[in-house]
């Protein structure tokens, strides 16, 4: 899944390809999150479909 995400990310953002790469919630629909926790948790298998540029 990580490799597929890196293919989607623009090249200039991939230059710092560290293990700490994070995806912000703006790339996912609200239905992709469980909201019963102190902070939203991404549901396993969710795929980012939004590119808010």
Wavefront OBJ file of the C-alpha trace (Angstrom):
o trace
v 0.000 0.000 0.000
v 2.849 2.375 0.833
v 4.430 1.873 -2.591
v 1.131 2.624 -4.318
v 0.824 5.829 -2.286
v 4.367 6.883 -3.196
v 3.495 6.460 -6.881
v 0.612 8.897 -6.379
v 2.629 11.516 -4.469
v 4.297 14.252 -6.573
v 8.037 13.798 -7.114
v 9.072 16.867 -5.099
v 7.282 15.452 -2.043
v 9.019 12.083 -2.469
v 12.537 13.495 -2.265
v 12.446 13.059 1.501
v 11.285 9.453 1.341
v 11.526 8.648 5.033
v 9.752 6.005 7.055
v 7.830 8.793 8.765
v 5.771 9.702 5.713
v 2.223 10.584 6.746
v -0.985 11.102 4.826
v -3.302 13.851 6.002
v -7.029 13.324 6.294
v -7.705 15.688 3.378
v -6.909 12.826 0.996
v -9.677 10.563 2.349
v -13.451 10.748 2.409
v -15.065 11.041 5.844
v -16.453 7.505 5.493
v -12.865 6.168 5.617
v -12.474 7.037 9.307
v -13.680 5.588 12.579
v -14.649 8.492 14.757
v -15.226 6.712 18.086
v -11.719 7.361 19.340
v -9.918 10.417 20.761
v -8.731 11.040 17.209
v -10.051 9.672 13.915
v -8.552 6.340 12.864
v -8.245 5.347 9.238
v -10.195 2.167 8.479
v -7.936 -0.644 7.275
v -8.079 -0.958 3.494
v -9.130 2.660 2.912
v -7.777 4.164 -0.282
v -7.142 7.860 -0.734
v -9.305 9.239 -3.506
v -9.099 12.983 -2.925
v -6.333 15.286 -4.119
v -7.103 18.717 -2.618
v -4.629 20.939 -4.440
l 1 2 3 4 5 6 7 8 9 10 11 12 13 14 15 16 17 18 19 20 21 22 23 24 25 26 27 28 29 30 31 32 33 34 35 36 37 38 39 40 41 42 43 44 45 46 47 48 49 50 51 52 53
